[in-house]
Amino acid sequence: MLLKALFSGILFFNSLCAAADLFLLKDYLSQVREKHLGYQGSKLSSEGAMLRSREASLLISPTLISNLQYLDDQKPTNNPAFLGNRTLYESYSLGVAQQTQFGLLAKLTYNMTRTELFGVNTNFVPMPKFYNVVPSLELSQSLWRNGLGSETRATMKLLEAQAKATGFTESLKSKIILAEAESVYWRLTIAHELVTVAMSGVERAKKIREWSGRRASLALADKGDALQAEAGLQGKQLELQMALDEEREASKKFNSMRGQISETTSEELEKVSAEKLLKLAAIEKKGKREDVLAADEARTAAQAASQLGRDKNAPTFDLVSSYSLNGRDPSVSKSISDATQTNQSTFAVGVKFVAPLELGTSIADRAGYIKEEKGAELNYQRKLFDEEMEWNELNLKFSEAKRRLGLAKEIEKTQQQKLENERARMKMGRSVLYQVVLFEQDYANSQLLTLKTELQILAFLSQMKTYLPIGETP
């Protein structure tokens, strides 16, 4: 009793160790994420593009303006009494500028200059050394080209859409790589099992050949039966070689996905459970896939480019104005103080107009941009249609494969019962080895059908995972 309990404990411990040694799908996908350069590249490109999509906000962000200048001018002048024979000039300027979304460009600057004239007649130039302090506000409002900020907003939209389109495209690439890796994992699992079934088929074919050979040598059967058995063995050997080739190719792809060059694997993989597959529900599709989102952003980019094209060739008509306070004095402090008063201010207002004269080219450009915009819209609508059709087709294939798997399992169960019954009949002397071996082959063929159907289901499931919401990976 004690020995039996000890033996049971050893078996249980061994089963736990075997489960712990399994190389699970999640472990394999972790290796793919770490070592597949294509996956890492797409992941980084996607993240970088999404970060870059914020670049457009820089167009309407405040910018710092500064200017420093020193001038020492000693060139001869026509009237030294007024202009002197040497001029020292220093200029300092600091301010901020901002372009708004509604087309207004504003600049607020604080300017200070120091001027010193040498050799002038102080009777004519009583202040040869002085400071100028000028706080200034400049405004420019677009009224035609970039009217109310249309060009600015279009540029922002274009930059954001282009970056997001790249981000979505690269995100889908990384998903496809992981989905392919999952499919490769199950492909190798099934390949191992196909080799096992094929090896069993070769052993059974050898038994049939030996049995037929003995009967032919005893003149109990025709020589053609022996040749048929030999051909059957050769066929099973061919199937085994094909299974081994498939296992080698699957192993090579398996290793390639994790950055290794090898045609062999040593890990023990998960087994496929037909019962679990039959209970497996299709993945729920939520929202649009990244390729559709990328097409949507491409449509947005085309619309923005079209708007930019129209604005680019439109006449420029801007309303401009400026207002400045002024302080001038030999003393820097007095200049700064005077620049806070409005009695020495300067105000200016005007318009700026620029129009292209080549109207024919401008009209053709506008027509071209409009066509590109319509083309992007049609491409997006087609992408929506294709996605819906492909998803429905994938769901249909998944459901059909599950139905086929159910039938295959029923056939396998029936073939197993038939084989067990024939073995029982042989033990009672009511059947022969040849018949049992034939039934074993029928059972093996049903197993092959089940395995191939399982692989189809797993492949469809991997494809479905590319439709997972953004941020979710297989």
C-alpha positions in Angstrom: 0.0 0.0 0.0 2.9 2.3 0.9 4.7 1.5 -2.4 1.5 2.2 -4.3 1.1 5.6 -2.6 4.7 6.4 -3.2 4.4 5.5 -6.9 1.3 7.6 -7.3 3.1 10.5 -5.7 6.1 10.2 -8.1 3.7 10.1 -11.1 1.9 13.2 -9.8 5.3 15.0 -9.2 6.5 14.1 -12.7 3.3 15.4 -14.3 3.7 18.7 -12.4 7.3 19.0 -13.7 6.2 18.2 -17.2 3.6 21.0 -17.1 6.2 23.4 -15.7 8.6 22.5 -18.5 6.0 23.3 -21.2 7.0 26.2 -23.5 3.7 28.1 -23.5 2.4 30.3 -26.2 2.7 33.4 -24.0 6.4 32.6 -23.4 7.0 32.3 -27.1 5.3 35.6 -27.9 7.4 37.2 -25.2 10.5 36.0 -27.0 9.1 37.3 -30.3 8.5 40.8 -28.7 12.0 40.9 -27.4 14.0 39.5 -30.3 12.0 40.1 -33.5 13.6 43.2 -35.0 10.7 43.9 -37.3 8.3 43.9 -34.4 10.5 46.2 -32.4 11.0 48.5 -35.3 7.2 48.7 -36.0 6.5 49.2 -32.4 9.0 52.1 -32.0 7.9 53.6 -35.3 4.2 53.5 -34.2 5.0 55.1 -30.8 7.3 57.7 -32.4 4.7 58.7 -35.0 2.0 59.0 -32.4 4.2 61.3 -30.3 5.0 63.3 -33.5 1.3 63.8 -34.1 1.4 66.5 -31.5 4.0 68.4 -33.5 1.1 70.4 -35.2 0.4 72.3 -32.0 3.8 73.9 -32.3 2.5 76.0 -35.2 0.2 77.9 -32.8 2.5 77.8 -29.7 4.2 81.0 -28.5 7.7 81.5 -29.7 10.5 83.5 -28.2 12.0 86.3 -30.4 15.4 87.8 -29.6 18.0 89.8 -31.4 21.4 91.1 -30.4 23.5 93.3 -32.7 26.7 95.4 -32.5 27.8 97.8 -35.2 30.9 99.9 -35.6 30.6 102.0 -38.7 33.6 104.1 -39.7 32.9 104.7 -43.4 33.1 108.3 -44.7 30.0 110.4 -44.6 28.8 113.3 -46.9 28.2 115.6 -43.9 30.3 114.8 -40.9 28.8 117.7 -39.0 25.5 115.9 -38.9 26.5 112.3 -39.5 29.9 112.2 -37.8 32.8 110.1 -38.9 32.1 107.0 -36.8 28.9 105.4 -35.5 28.7 102.8 -32.7 25.3 101.0 -32.6 24.1 98.4 -30.2 20.7 96.7 -30.5 18.8 94.4 -28.1 15.4 92.9 -28.7 13.3 90.4 -26.8 9.7 89.4 -27.3 7.1 86.7 -28.1 5.2 85.9 -31.2 2.2 83.6 -31.8 0.2 82.5 -34.8 -3.4 81.8 -33.9 -5.8 79.3 -35.5 -8.0 82.1 -36.8 -5.2 83.7 -38.9 -3.9 86.4 -36.6 -0.2 86.8 -36.2 0.8 88.8 -33.1 4.2 90.0 -32.0 5.0 91.7 -28.8 8.6 92.9 -28.5 10.7 95.1 -26.3 13.6 96.9 -28.2 16.5 98.8 -26.9 19.2 100.5 -28.9 22.3 102.5 -28.0 23.7 104.9 -30.5 26.8 107.0 -30.3 28.0 109.4 -33.0 31.6 110.6 -33.2 32.8 113.8 -34.9 29.4 115.5 -35.1 28.8 119.2 -34.4 26.8 119.3 -31.1 25.1 122.5 -32.3 23.4 120.5 -35.0 23.2 117.2 -33.1 22.7 118.1 -29.5 22.3 114.4 -28.5 25.2 112.4 -30.1 24.8 109.6 -27.6 21.4 108.3 -26.8 19.2 105.3 -26.0 16.1 104.3 -27.8 13.6 102.1 -25.9 10.6 100.9 -28.0 7.9 98.4 -26.7 6.0 97.4 -29.8 2.9 95.3 -30.6 2.4 94.1 -34.2 -0.7 92.5 -35.6 -1.4 90.9 -38.9 -4.7 89.4 -39.8 -5.2 87.2 -42.9 -8.3 88.0 -44.9 -7.9 86.0 -48.1 -5.1 83.5 -48.3 -5.1 81.8 -44.9 -8.4 83.6 -44.4 -9.4 83.3 -40.7 -6.6 80.7 -40.3 -7.7 78.2 -42.9 -4.2 77.5 -44.1 -2.8 77.3 -40.5 -5.5 74.8 -39.5 -5.0 72.8 -42.6 -1.3 72.5 -42.0 -1.9 71.4 -38.4 -4.4 68.8 -39.6 -2.0 67.6 -42.4 0.9 67.1 -40.0 -1.3 65.3 -37.4 -3.0 63.1 -40.0 0.3 62.1 -41.7 1.8 61.1 -38.4 -1.2 59.2 -37.2 -1.5 57.3 -40.5 2.1 56.2 -40.1 1.4 55.3 -36.4 -1.6 53.2 -37.3 0.1 51.4 -40.1 3.1 50.5 -38.0 0.9 49.4 -35.1 -0.9 47.0 -37.5 2.4 45.6 -38.7 3.4 44.7 -35.1 0.0 43.0 -34.6 0.4 41.0 -37.8 3.8 39.9 -36.7 2.5 38.6 -33.3 -0.5 37.0 -35.0 1.9 35.3 -37.4 4.0 34.1 -34.5 1.0 32.6 -32.8 0.1 30.8 -36.0 3.7 29.5 -36.3 3.6 28.2 -32.8 0.5 26.1 -33.4 1.8 25.1 -36.8 4.9 23.5 -35.1 2.7 21.9 -32.5 0.6 20.2 -35.1 3.7 19.3 -37.1 5.1 17.4 -34.2 1.8 15.4 -33.9 1.7 14.8 -37.6 5.2 13.2 -37.4 4.0 11.0 -34.6 1.0 9.9 -36.5 3.1 9.4 -39.7 5.6 7.2 -37.8 2.8 5.1 -36.5 1.5 4.7 -40.1 5.0 3.5 -41.2 5.1 0.9 -38.5 1.6 -0.4 -39.4 2.5 -0.5 -43.1 5.6 -2.6 -42.2 3.4 -5.1 -40.4 1.1 -5.3 -43.4 4.0 -5.9 -45.7 5.4 -8.6 -43.4 2.0 -10.3 -43.2 1.5 -10.1 -46.9 5.0 -11.3 -47.6 4.6 -14.4 -45.4 1.2 -15.2 -47.1 2.8 -14.8 -50.5 5.7 -17.0 -49.6 3.4 -19.7 -48.4 1.3 -19.4 -51.6 -1.7 -18.3 -49.5 -1.9 -15.0 -51.4 -1.0 -13.6 -54.8 2.3 -11.9 -55.3 0.4 -8.8 -56.2 -0.9 -8.5 -52.7 2.7 -8.4 -51.4 3.6 -5.7 -54.0 0.6 -3.7 -53.0 1.7 -3.9 -49.3 5.2 -2.8 -50.4 3.8 0.1 -52.3 1.6 1.0 -49.3 4.7 1.1 -47.1 6.5 3.3 -49.5 3.5 5.6 -49.6 3.6 5.8 -45.8 7.3 6.5 -45.8 6.7 9.3 -48.2 4.1 10.7 -45.9 6.5 10.5 -43.0 9.2 12.3 -45.0 6.7 15.0 -45.9 5.7 15.3 -42.2 9.4 15.6 -41.2 10.0 18.2 -43.9 7.0 20.2 -42.6 8.3 19.9 -39.1 11.7 21.2 -40.2 10.2 24.1 -42.0 7.9 24.9 -39.1 10.9 24.7 -36.7 12.9 27.1 -38.9 10.1 29.6 -39.1 9.5 29.2 -35.3 13.1 30.1 -34.6 13.2 32.8 -37.2 10.3 34.7 -35.5 12.4 34.9 -32.3 15.6 35.9 -34.0 17.4 32.5 -34.3 18.7 30.6 -37.3 18.1 27.0 -36.6 16.0 24.1 -38.1 15.5 22.3 -34.8 13.7 23.1 -31.5 14.0 21.5 -28.1 11.1 23.0 -26.3 8.0 21.0 -25.5 5.0 23.0 -26.8 1.4 23.1 -25.6 -1.0 20.4 -27.0 -4.0 21.4 -29.0 -7.3 20.4 -27.4 -10.1 19.8 -29.9 -12.7 20.0 -27.1 -11.5 23.5 -26.1 -11.4 24.6 -29.8 -15.0 23.5 -30.2 -16.1 25.7 -27.3 -14.0 28.6 -28.4 -16.0 31.7 -29.4 -14.9 34.1 -32.1 -13.2 37.3 -31.1 -15.5 40.3 -30.8 -14.6 43.1 -33.2 -14.6 46.5 -31.6 -14.1 49.6 -33.7 -12.1 49.9 -36.8 -8.8 48.1 -37.5 -5.6 50.1 -37.8 -5.5 49.9 -41.6 -8.9 51.5 -41.8 -7.9 54.2 -39.3 -4.8 54.8 -41.4 -7.0 55.2 -44.5 -9.2 57.6 -42.6 -6.1 59.7 -41.6 -4.9 59.6 -45.2 -8.3 60.9 -46.2 -8.0 63.7 -43.6 -4.5 64.5 -44.9 -5.7 64.7 -48.5 -8.5 67.1 -47.4 -5.9 69.2 -45.6 -3.5 69.1 -48.6 -6.4 70.2 -50.8 -7.1 73.1 -48.6 -3.5 74.1 -48.5 -3.3 73.8 -52.3 -6.2 76.2 -52.7 -4.9 78.6 -50.1 -1.3 78.5 -51.6 -2.5 79.8 -54.9 -4.9 82.4 -53.5 -4.1 86.1 -53.3 -2.6 87.4 -50.1 -4.6 90.1 -48.5 -3.6 91.0 -44.9 -4.7 93.7 -42.6 -1.6 94.9 -40.7 -1.2 97.3 -37.8 1.4 98.2 -35.1 1.5 100.3 -32.0 4.7 101.3 -30.3 5.8 103.4 -27.3 9.0 105.4 -27.6 11.6 106.6 -25.2 14.8 108.4 -26.3 17.3 110.0 -23.9 21.1 110.0 -23.2 20.1 108.3 -19.9 19.0 104.7 -20.2 16.8 105.0 -17.1 15.0 108.1 -18.5 14.5 106.3 -21.9 12.9 103.3 -20.2 10.7 105.7 -18.2 9.6 107.6 -21.2 8.8 104.4 -23.0 6.0 103.8 -20.5 4.2 107.0 -21.6 1.7 107.3 -24.5 2.5 110.8 -25.5 5.3 109.7 -27.8 3.6 106.6 -29.3 3.5 105.5 -32.9 0.5 103.9 -34.6 0.3 102.4 -38.1 -2.3 100.5 -40.0 -2.4 99.2 -43.6 -3.1 96.4 -45.9 -0.8 94.0 -47.9 -1.9 92.5 -51.2 -0.1 89.9 -53.4 -1.7 88.0 -56.2 -0.4 85.4 -58.7 -0.6 86.3 -62.3 -0.4 82.8 -63.8 -4.1 82.0 -63.3 -4.2 78.9 -65.6 -1.7 76.9 -63.6 -3.4 78.0 -60.3 -6.8 76.7 -61.6 -5.2 73.4 -62.7 -3.6 73.0 -59.3 -6.9 73.6 -57.5 -8.6 71.0 -59.7 -5.8 68.5 -59.1 -6.1 68.9 -55.3 -9.8 68.4 -55.4 -9.5 65.2 -57.4 -6.9 63.8 -54.9 -9.3 64.7 -52.1 -12.1 62.8 -53.7 -9.8 59.8 -54.5 -8.8 59.6 -50.8 -12.4 59.6 -49.8 -13.2 56.7 -52.2 -10.2 54.8 -51.0 -11.4 55.1 -47.4 -14.9 54.0 -48.2 -13.5 51.0 -50.1 -11.3 50.1 -47.1 -14.3 50.2 -44.9 -16.1 47.9 -47.2 -13.1 45.5 -47.5 -12.7 45.4 -43.7 -16.3 44.5 -43.1 -16.3 41.8 -45.9 -13.0 40.3 -44.7 -14.2 40.2 -41.1 -17.5 38.5 -42.1 -15.6 36.0 -44.3 -13.2 35.2 -41.5 -16.0 34.6 -39.1 -17.7 32.4 -41.6 -14.5 30.3 -42.2 -13.9 30.1 -38.4 -17.5 28.8 -37.8 -17.3 26.3 -40.8 -13.9 25.0 -39.5 -15.4 24.4 -36.1 -18.2 22.4 -37.7 -15.7 20.4 -39.7 -13.7 19.8 -36.5 -16.9 18.5 -34.8 -17.5 16.1 -37.7 -13.8 15.1 -37.7 -13.9 14.3 -34.0 -17.0 12.1 -34.5 -15.3 10.3 -37.4 -12.2 9.8 -35.2 -14.3 8.5 -32.4 -16.1 6.1 -34.7 -12.8 4.9 -36.2 -11.4 4.3 -32.7 -14.4 2.3 -31.7 -14.2 0.3 -34.9 -10.5 -0.4 -34.2 -11.1 -1.5 -30.6 -13.9 -3.8 -31.7 -11.7 -5.4 -34.3 -8.9 -5.9 -31.8 -11.4 -7.6 -29.5 -12.5 -9.8 -32.4 -8.9 -10.8 -33.1 -8.3 -11.8 -29.5 -11.3 -14.1 -29.9 -9.9 -15.5 -33.1 -12.6 -14.0 -35.3 -10.3 -11.5 -37.1 -6.7 -11.3 -38.4 -3.8 -8.9 -37.9 -4.2 -7.6 -41.5 -7.7 -6.4 -40.8 -6.7 -4.8 -37.5 -3.8 -3.0 -39.1 -6.1 -1.6 -41.9 -8.4 -0.3 -39.2 -5.5 1.3 -37.4 -4.7 3.1 -40.7 -8.3 4.3 -40.9 -8.0 5.6 -37.4 -4.7 7.3 -38.1 -6.2 9.0 -41.2 -9.1 10.3 -39.0 -6.5 11.7 -36.6 -4.7 13.5 -39.4 -8.0 15.0 -40.5 -8.6 16.3 -37.0 -5.1 17.8 -36.7 -5.3 19.6 -40.0 -8.7 21.0 -39.1 -7.5 22.2 -35.7 -4.6 24.0 -37.4 -7.1 25.8 -39.7 -9.1 27.0 -36.7 -6.0 28.2 -35.0 -4.9 30.1 -38.1 -8.3 31.8 -38.5 -8.2 32.7 -34.8 -4.7 34.3 -35.2 -6.0 36.4 -38.1 -8.9 37.5 -36.0 -6.6 38.9 -33.4 -5.3 41.5 -35.8 -8.8 43.1 -35.4 -8.3 43.6 -31.6 -8.8 47.2 -30.4 -5.8 49.6 -30.5 -3.5 48.9 -27.6 -4.4 45.2 -27.4 -2.0 42.7 -28.8 -2.4 39.0 -29.5 
